[in-house]
Amino acid sequence: MPRILIIDDDDLIRKMLREVLERSGYDVEDASDGKQGLQIFMKNPTDLVITDLVMPEKEGIEIIIELRRDFPNLKIIAISGGGTVGGGQYLEVAGKLGADKILNKPLKLKQLVTIVKDLLEK
C-alpha cells in the first residue's frame, strides 16, 4: 500500500486530506509543521509528500529543497493558499524547485486523489 505524508499547519485541512486519502486506499501520516514533517519522513520515508508552503518552524519551500536533494525520485505535491516570494508566487517557486504538482487552496479533492494516483503509478 503506497504511503503518503501530509505536512500542513491547518488542522482541518490536514484531517480532511488524511480522511480522503485513507478512504482512497493509502496509508497516511501527517505533521503539523515542516520540522516535524521532515523528522517523520527521515524515520520512515513515504512514497509521496503533500506539503503546504507557508508554515511555522520550516516552510514548504525548504522541505521541497531538502527532500529533492536527498530523495530525487520522491513524488512531491505543493499546496498553498497564497503568498509571494520575491515577486513570484510561492507555488511557481515550488514547481521550479522540484514539486511534481502544485495546487491552490481550496483544494478540489477529486482532483487531488487523481493526481496522487497518477504520480504514484509513474
C-alpha positions as CSV (number, residue, x, y, z in Angstrom):
1,M,0.0,0.0,0.0
2,P,1.5,3.4,-1.0
3,R,2.4,5.7,1.9
4,I,1.7,9.4,1.9
5,L,2.9,12.2,4.3
6,I,0.8,15.3,4.6
7,I,2.5,18.4,6.1
8,D,0.2,21.3,6.8
9,D,-0.2,23.6,9.8
10,D,-4.0,23.8,9.3
11,D,-5.6,21.1,11.4
12,L,-8.8,21.0,9.4
13,I,-7.1,20.7,6.0
14,R,-4.7,18.0,7.3
15,K,-7.6,16.0,8.8
16,M,-9.7,16.3,5.6
17,L,-6.8,15.3,3.3
18,R,-5.9,12.3,5.6
19,E,-9.5,11.0,5.6
20,V,-9.9,11.4,1.8
21,L,-6.6,9.7,1.0
22,E,-7.2,6.9,3.6
23,R,-10.6,6.2,2.0
24,S,-8.8,6.0,-1.3
25,G,-6.7,3.2,0.0
26,Y,-3.5,5.0,1.1
27,D,-1.5,4.7,4.3
28,V,-1.3,8.3,5.5
29,E,0.9,10.0,8.1
30,D,0.7,13.7,8.9
31,A,2.6,16.5,10.5
32,S,1.6,20.0,11.7
33,D,4.8,21.8,10.7
34,G,7.8,21.4,8.4
35,K,10.3,20.4,11.1
36,Q,8.0,17.6,12.4
37,G,7.3,16.5,8.8
38,L,10.9,16.1,7.9
39,Q,11.6,14.2,11.2
40,I,8.7,11.8,10.4
41,F,9.9,11.3,6.8
42,M,13.5,10.6,7.8
43,K,12.5,8.0,10.3
44,N,10.2,6.2,7.8
45,P,10.2,7.6,4.2
46,T,6.9,7.7,2.3
47,D,6.2,7.4,-1.4
48,L,4.7,10.8,-1.7
49,V,4.7,14.1,0.3
50,I,2.0,16.7,0.2
51,T,3.3,19.9,1.8
52,D,1.8,23.3,2.5
53,L,4.2,26.1,1.7
54,V,3.6,28.7,4.4
55,M,4.1,27.1,7.8
56,P,5.9,27.6,11.1
57,E,9.2,26.0,12.0
58,K,10.1,25.1,8.4
59,E,8.4,26.3,5.3
60,G,7.4,24.1,2.4
61,I,9.9,25.6,0.1
62,E,12.7,24.4,2.5
63,I,11.1,21.0,2.7
64,I,11.0,20.6,-1.1
65,I,14.6,21.6,-1.4
66,E,15.8,19.2,1.2
67,L,13.7,16.3,0.1
68,R,14.5,16.8,-3.6
69,R,18.2,16.9,-2.8
70,D,18.3,13.7,-0.7
71,F,15.4,11.8,-2.4
72,P,15.4,12.8,-6.1
73,N,12.7,10.3,-7.1
74,L,10.3,11.2,-4.3
75,K,6.9,12.5,-5.5
76,I,6.0,15.9,-4.0
77,I,2.8,17.9,-4.2
78,A,2.9,21.5,-3.0
79,I,-0.2,23.2,-1.8
80,S,-0.8,26.8,-0.8
81,G,-3.5,29.4,-0.2
82,G,-1.3,32.3,-1.3
83,G,1.7,34.4,-0.5
84,T,4.6,35.8,-2.6
85,V,8.3,35.3,-2.7
86,G,10.4,37.9,-4.3
87,G,7.7,39.0,-6.7
88,G,6.8,35.5,-7.8
89,Q,4.1,33.2,-6.4
90,Y,5.0,30.5,-3.8
91,L,3.6,27.8,-6.0
92,E,5.6,28.8,-9.0
93,V,8.7,28.8,-6.9
94,A,7.8,25.3,-5.5
95,G,7.4,24.0,-9.1
96,K,10.7,25.3,-10.2
97,L,12.4,23.8,-7.1
98,G,11.1,20.3,-7.8
99,A,7.4,19.9,-6.7
100,D,5.9,17.4,-9.2
101,K,2.5,19.2,-8.9
102,I,1.3,22.5,-7.4
103,L,-2.2,23.1,-6.2
104,N,-4.0,26.1,-4.9
105,K,-6.2,26.0,-1.8
106,P,-9.1,25.5,-1.5
107,L,-8.3,22.0,-3.0
108,K,-10.6,20.1,-5.2
109,L,-10.5,16.7,-3.5
110,K,-11.3,14.5,-6.5
111,Q,-8.6,16.3,-8.5
112,L,-6.1,15.7,-5.7
113,V,-6.9,12.0,-5.5
114,T,-6.5,11.7,-9.3
115,I,-3.1,13.5,-9.1
116,V,-1.9,11.3,-6.2
117,K,-2.9,8.2,-8.1
118,D,-1.2,9.3,-11.3
119,L,2.0,10.3,-9.5
120,L,2.2,7.0,-7.6
121,E,1.7,5.0,-10.8
122,K,4.6,6.6,-12.6
